[in-house]
Amino acid sequence: MSLISVRIDVKLKKMMESYKHINWSEVVRQAITKKIQNEQKKNMARAVLINEKVRKKAPTNYDSTEFIRKFRDDRY
């Protein structure tokens, strides 16, 4: 496992010491994991919204194969 350091004020540290039965390292690990999962969900939601915006802008009768063929033919 990797090691990180976290700074907390003296008052909070004293409060934590009064709950010696709690594994504070595990509490921090779980909090970090939860935060990362929430951020991943936000990113996924943003990606879905962007995808919907792009999809809605495309005309329904648009044939992308014609564009791709023209692009490829113009390269040579």
N, CA, C and O atoms as a GROMACS GRO file, in nm:
protein
  304
    1MET      N    1   0.083  -0.118   0.000
    1MET     CA    2   0.000   0.000   0.000
    1MET      C    3   0.087   0.124   0.000
    1MET      O    4   0.200   0.123   0.050
    2SER      N    5   0.032   0.231  -0.057
    2SER     CA    6   0.100   0.360  -0.055
    2SER      C    7   0.065   0.432   0.074
    2SER      O    8  -0.034   0.402   0.141
    3LEU      N    9   0.149   0.528   0.106
    3LEU     CA   10   0.130   0.605   0.229
    3LEU      C   11   0.107   0.751   0.192
    3LEU      O   12   0.180   0.807   0.111
    4ILE      N   13   0.004   0.814   0.252
    4ILE     CA   14  -0.020   0.956   0.235
    4ILE      C   15  -0.027   1.021   0.373
    4ILE      O   16  -0.050   0.954   0.474
    5SER      N   17  -0.007   1.151   0.376
    5SER     CA   18  -0.019   1.225   0.502
    5SER      C   19  -0.133   1.324   0.489
    5SER      O   20  -0.155   1.382   0.383
    6VAL      N   21  -0.204   1.342   0.598
    6VAL     CA   22  -0.316   1.436   0.602
    6VAL      C   23  -0.296   1.524   0.724
    6VAL      O   24  -0.269   1.475   0.834
    7ARG      N   25  -0.309   1.653   0.705
    7ARG     CA   26  -0.297   1.745   0.818
    7ARG      C   27  -0.436   1.775   0.874
    7ARG      O   28  -0.530   1.805   0.801
    8ILE      N   29  -0.446   1.767   1.006
    8ILE     CA   30  -0.569   1.802   1.074
    8ILE      C   31  -0.533   1.890   1.193
    8ILE      O   32  -0.420   1.887   1.242
    9ASP      N   33  -0.628   1.968   1.239
    9ASP     CA   34  -0.597   2.055   1.352
    9ASP      C   35  -0.594   1.975   1.483
    9ASP      O   36  -0.644   1.862   1.490
   10VAL      N   37  -0.534   2.034   1.584
   10VAL     CA   38  -0.513   1.967   1.712
   10VAL      C   39  -0.646   1.927   1.776
   10VAL      O   40  -0.657   1.818   1.834
   11LYS      N   41  -0.745   2.012   1.767
   11LYS     CA   42  -0.875   1.984   1.828
   11LYS      C   43  -0.938   1.858   1.766
   11LYS      O   44  -0.990   1.772   1.838
   12LEU      N   45  -0.932   1.848   1.635
   12LEU     CA   46  -0.986   1.730   1.567
   12LEU      C   47  -0.909   1.605   1.607
   12LEU      O   48  -0.968   1.500   1.630
   13LYS      N   49  -0.776   1.615   1.615
   13LYS     CA   50  -0.694   1.500   1.654
   13LYS      C   51  -0.731   1.452   1.794
   13LYS      O   52  -0.739   1.332   1.817
   14LYS      N   53  -0.754   1.543   1.886
   14LYS     CA   54  -0.794   1.505   2.023
   14LYS      C   55  -0.930   1.436   2.022
   14LYS      O   56  -0.953   1.340   2.096
   15MET      N   57  -1.021   1.486   1.939
   15MET     CA   58  -1.153   1.423   1.928
   15MET      C   59  -1.140   1.281   1.873
   15MET      O   60  -1.207   1.190   1.920
   16MET      N   61  -1.054   1.264   1.773
   16MET     CA   62  -1.032   1.131   1.715
   16MET      C   63  -0.975   1.035   1.819
   16MET      O   64  -1.013   0.918   1.823
   17GLU      N   65  -0.887   1.084   1.901
   17GLU     CA   66  -0.824   0.999   2.004
   17GLU      C   67  -0.925   0.948   2.106
   17GLU      O   68  -0.902   0.845   2.170
   18SER      N   69  -1.034   1.018   2.121
   18SER     CA   70  -1.135   0.971   2.216
   18SER      C   71  -1.216   0.854   2.160
   18SER      O   72  -1.295   0.792   2.231
   19TYR      N   73  -1.197   0.823   2.032
   19TYR     CA   74  -1.264   0.710   1.967
   19TYR      C   75  -1.160   0.611   1.916
   19TYR      O   76  -1.147   0.588   1.796
   20LYS      N   77  -1.087   0.553   2.008
   20LYS     CA   78  -0.975   0.464   1.973
   20LYS      C   79  -1.021   0.337   1.901
   20LYS      O   80  -0.942   0.272   1.832
   21HIS      N   81  -1.146   0.301   1.917
   21HIS     CA   82  -1.196   0.179   1.853
   21HIS      C   83  -1.219   0.197   1.702
   21HIS      O   84  -1.242   0.099   1.631
   22ILE      N   85  -1.212   0.320   1.654
   22ILE     CA   86  -1.235   0.346   1.512
   22ILE      C   87  -1.102   0.341   1.437
   22ILE      O   88  -1.003   0.400   1.479
   23ASN      N   89  -1.102   0.270   1.326
   23ASN     CA   90  -0.984   0.262   1.240
   23ASN      C   91  -0.988   0.384   1.146
   23ASN      O   92  -1.052   0.380   1.041
   24TRP      N   93  -0.919   0.490   1.184
   24TRP     CA   94  -0.927   0.615   1.109
   24TRP      C   95  -0.867   0.602   0.969
   24TRP      O   96  -0.910   0.670   0.876
   25SER      N   97  -0.769   0.516   0.953
   25SER     CA   98  -0.714   0.494   0.819
   25SER      C   99  -0.820   0.437   0.726
   25SER      O  100  -0.830   0.476   0.609
   26GLU      N  101  -0.900   0.344   0.778
   26GLU     CA  102  -1.007   0.285   0.698
   26GLU      C  103  -1.114   0.390   0.666
   26GLU      O  104  -1.168   0.392   0.556
   27VAL      N  105  -1.144   0.474   0.763
   27VAL     CA  106  -1.242   0.581   0.740
   27VAL      C  107  -1.196   0.672   0.626
   27VAL      O  108  -1.274   0.708   0.538
   28VAL      N  109  -1.069   0.707   0.628
   28VAL     CA  110  -1.013   0.794   0.522
   28VAL      C  111  -1.015   0.722   0.388
   28VAL      O  112  -1.052   0.781   0.286
   29ARG      N  113  -0.975   0.594   0.386
   29ARG     CA  114  -0.977   0.516   0.260
   29ARG      C  115  -1.118   0.512   0.201
   29ARG      O  116  -1.136   0.533   0.081
   30GLN      N  117  -1.216   0.485   0.286
   30GLN     CA  118  -1.355   0.478   0.238
   30GLN      C  119  -1.403   0.614   0.186
   30GLN      O  120  -1.474   0.620   0.086
   31ALA      N  121  -1.366   0.721   0.255
   31ALA     CA  122  -1.407   0.855   0.212
   31ALA      C  123  -1.345   0.889   0.076
   31ALA      O  124  -1.412   0.947  -0.010
   32ILE      N  125  -1.220   0.854   0.057
   32ILE     CA  126  -1.152   0.881  -0.071
   32ILE      C  127  -1.217   0.798  -0.182
   32ILE      O  128  -1.242   0.849  -0.291
   33THR      N  129  -1.243   0.672  -0.153
   33THR     CA  130  -1.307   0.585  -0.252
   33THR      C  131  -1.444   0.640  -0.292
   33THR      O  132  -1.477   0.644  -0.411
   34LYS      N  133  -1.522   0.681  -0.194
   34LYS     CA  134  -1.655   0.735  -0.222
   34LYS      C  135  -1.647   0.862  -0.306
   34LYS      O  136  -1.726   0.882  -0.398
   35LYS      N  137  -1.552   0.949  -0.274
   35LYS     CA  138  -1.534   1.073  -0.349
   35LYS      C  139  -1.496   1.044  -0.494
   35LYS      O  140  -1.549   1.107  -0.586
   36ILE      N  141  -1.407   0.950  -0.515
   36ILE     CA  142  -1.367   0.912  -0.651
   36ILE      C  143  -1.486   0.856  -0.728
   36ILE      O  144  -1.507   0.890  -0.845
   37GLN      N  145  -1.564   0.770  -0.666
   37GLN     CA  146  -1.682   0.713  -0.732
   37GLN      C  147  -1.782   0.822  -0.770
   37GLN      O  148  -1.840   0.818  -0.879
   38ASN      N  149  -1.803   0.919  -0.682
   38ASN     CA  150  -1.893   1.030  -0.712
   38ASN      C  151  -1.843   1.112  -0.830
   38ASN      O  152  -1.921   1.151  -0.917
   39GLU      N  153  -1.713   1.137  -0.835
   39GLU     CA  154  -1.655   1.214  -0.946
   39GLU      C  155  -1.667   1.136  -1.076
   39GLU      O  156  -1.694   1.195  -1.181
   40GLN      N  157  -1.648   1.004  -1.070
   40GLN     CA  158  -1.662   0.923  -1.191
   40GLN      C  159  -1.806   0.927  -1.242
   40GLN      O  160  -1.829   0.931  -1.363
   41LYS      N  161  -1.903   0.924  -1.151
   41LYS     CA  162  -2.043   0.934  -1.191
   41LYS      C  163  -2.072   1.068  -1.256
   41LYS      O  164  -2.143   1.074  -1.357
   42LYS      N  165  -2.016   1.176  -1.200
   42LYS     CA  166  -2.034   1.309  -1.259
   42LYS      C  167  -1.976   1.314  -1.400
   42LYS      O  168  -2.038   1.366  -1.492
   43ASN      N  169  -1.855   1.257  -1.415
   43ASN     CA  170  -1.791   1.257  -1.546
   43ASN      C  171  -1.873   1.178  -1.647
   43ASN      O  172  -1.886   1.217  -1.763
   44MET      N  173  -1.929   1.066  -1.603
   44MET     CA  174  -2.011   0.984  -1.692
   44MET      C  175  -2.138   1.061  -1.731
   44MET      O  176  -2.179   1.057  -1.847
   45ALA      N  177  -2.197   1.129  -1.635
   45ALA     CA  178  -2.318   1.206  -1.664
   45ALA      C  179  -2.287   1.318  -1.763
   45ALA      O  180  -2.365   1.343  -1.855
   46ARG      N  181  -2.173   1.385  -1.746
   46ARG     CA  182  -2.133   1.490  -1.841
   46ARG      C  183  -2.113   1.432  -1.980
   46ARG      O  184  -2.155   1.491  -2.079
   47ALA      N  185  -2.049   1.316  -1.988
   47ALA     CA  186  -2.025   1.252  -2.117
   47ALA      C  187  -2.156   1.218  -2.186
   47ALA      O  188  -2.170   1.235  -2.307
   48VAL      N  189  -2.252   1.169  -2.110
   48VAL     CA  190  -2.383   1.135  -2.166
   48VAL      C  191  -2.452   1.262  -2.219
   48VAL      O  192  -2.510   1.260  -2.327
   49LEU      N  193  -2.446   1.370  -2.142
   49LEU     CA  194  -2.507   1.496  -2.187
   49LEU      C  195  -2.442   1.547  -2.314
   49LEU      O  196  -2.512   1.591  -2.406
   50ILE      N  197  -2.311   1.543  -2.320
   50ILE     CA  198  -2.240   1.587  -2.441
   50ILE      C  199  -2.279   1.500  -2.559
   50ILE      O  200  -2.304   1.551  -2.668
   51ASN      N  201  -2.285   1.370  -2.537
   51ASN     CA  202  -2.323   1.277  -2.643
   51ASN      C  203  -2.464   1.308  -2.694
   51ASN      O  204  -2.488   1.306  -2.815
   52GLU      N  205  -2.556   1.337  -2.603
   52GLU     CA  206  -2.693   1.369  -2.644
   52GLU      C  207  -2.699   1.499  -2.724
   52GLU      O  208  -2.772   1.508  -2.823
   53LYS      N  209  -2.621   1.599  -2.682
   53LYS     CA  210  -2.619   1.726  -2.756
   53LYS      C  211  -2.570   1.703  -2.899
   53LYS      O  212  -2.628   1.753  -2.995
   54VAL      N  213  -2.462   1.628  -2.911
   54VAL     CA  214  -2.404   1.602  -3.044
   54VAL      C  215  -2.500   1.521  -3.129
   54VAL      O  216  -2.521   1.550  -3.246
   55ARG      N  217  -2.560   1.420  -3.068
   55ARG     CA  218  -2.651   1.332  -3.142
   55ARG      C  219  -2.772   1.408  -3.192
   55ARG      O  220  -2.819   1.385  -3.304
   56LYS      N  221  -2.825   1.499  -3.112
   56LYS     CA  222  -2.944   1.574  -3.151
   56LYS      C  223  -2.916   1.671  -3.264
   56LYS      O  224  -3.007   1.704  -3.340
   57LYS      N  225  -2.791   1.718  -3.277
   57LYS     CA  226  -2.758   1.815  -3.381
   57LYS      C  227  -2.748   1.751  -3.520
   57LYS      O  228  -2.766   1.820  -3.621
   58ALA      N  229  -2.721   1.624  -3.526
   58ALA     CA  230  -2.704   1.558  -3.655
   58ALA      C  231  -2.840   1.543  -3.724
   58ALA      O  232  -2.937   1.501  -3.661
   59PRO      N  233  -2.846   1.577  -3.852
   59PRO     CA  234  -2.973   1.559  -3.924
   59PRO      C  235  -3.009   1.411  -3.935
   59PRO      O  236  -2.921   1.325  -3.941
   60THR      N  237  -3.137   1.384  -3.938
   60THR     CA  238  -3.181   1.244  -3.939
   60THR      C  239  -3.152   1.175  -4.072
   60THR      O  240  -3.138   1.053  -4.076
   61ASN      N  241  -3.143   1.251  -4.180
   61ASN     CA  242  -3.119   1.188  -4.311
   61ASN      C  243  -2.972   1.194  -4.352
   61ASN      O  244  -2.940   1.177  -4.469
   62TYR      N  245  -2.882   1.219  -4.258
   62TYR     CA  246  -2.740   1.232  -4.285
   62TYR      C  247  -2.677   1.094  -4.303
   62TYR      O  248  -2.695   1.005  -4.220
   63ASP      N  249  -2.602   1.078  -4.412
   63ASP     CA  250  -2.534   0.952  -4.440
   63ASP      C  251  -2.384   0.973  -4.420
   63ASP      O  252  -2.318   1.032  -4.505
   64SER      N  253  -2.333   0.928  -4.311
   64SER     CA  254  -2.192   0.951  -4.278
   64SER      C  255  -2.098   0.875  -4.372
   64SER      O  256  -1.982   0.914  -4.387
   65THR      N  257  -2.144   0.769  -4.434
   65THR     CA  258  -2.056   0.692  -4.523
   65THR      C  259  -2.013   0.776  -4.643
   65THR      O  260  -1.901   0.762  -4.691
   66GLU      N  261  -2.101   0.863  -4.692
   66GLU     CA  262  -2.064   0.950  -4.804
   66GLU      C  263  -1.953   1.046  -4.763
   66GLU      O  264  -1.858   1.068  -4.838
   67PHE      N  265  -1.965   1.104  -4.644
   67PHE     CA  266  -1.863   1.196  -4.595
   67PHE      C  267  -1.730   1.125  -4.577
   67PHE      O  268  -1.625   1.177  -4.616
   68ILE      N  269  -1.732   1.006  -4.519
   68ILE     CA  270  -1.609   0.930  -4.496
   68ILE      C  271  -1.544   0.894  -4.630
   68ILE      O  272  -1.422   0.906  -4.645
   69ARG      N  273  -1.624   0.850  -4.726
   69ARG     CA  274  -1.570   0.814  -4.857
   69ARG      C  275  -1.505   0.936  -4.923
   69ARG      O  276  -1.395   0.925  -4.978
   70LYS      N  277  -1.572   1.052  -4.918
   70LYS     CA  278  -1.518   1.175  -4.979
   70LYS      C  279  -1.388   1.213  -4.908
   70LYS      O  280  -1.290   1.250  -4.974
   71PHE      N  281  -1.385   1.206  -4.775
   71PHE     CA  282  -1.265   1.240  -4.698
   71PHE      C  283  -1.149   1.148  -4.737
   71PHE      O  284  -1.036   1.195  -4.756
   72ARG      N  285  -1.176   1.020  -4.749
   72ARG     CA  286  -1.070   0.924  -4.785
   72ARG      C  287  -1.021   0.945  -4.927
   72ARG      O  288  -0.902   0.935  -4.955
   73ASP      N  289  -1.115   0.973  -5.018
   73ASP     CA  290  -1.075   0.995  -5.158
   73ASP      C  291  -0.992   1.122  -5.173
   73ASP      O  292  -0.901   1.127  -5.255
   74ASP      N  293  -1.024   1.224  -5.094
   74ASP     CA  294  -0.951   1.351  -5.103
   74ASP      C  295  -0.809   1.343  -5.049
   74ASP      O  296  -0.726   1.427  -5.082
   75ARG      N  297  -0.781   1.242  -4.966
   75ARG     CA  298  -0.646   1.228  -4.910
   75ARG      C  299  -0.544   1.190  -5.016
   75ARG      O  300  -0.427   1.227  -5.004
   76TYR      N  301  -0.585   1.120  -5.116
   76TYR     CA  302  -0.489   1.067  -5.214
   76TYR      C  303  -0.483   1.146  -5.338
   76TYR      O  304  -0.406   1.113  -5.429
   0.00000   0.00000   0.00000
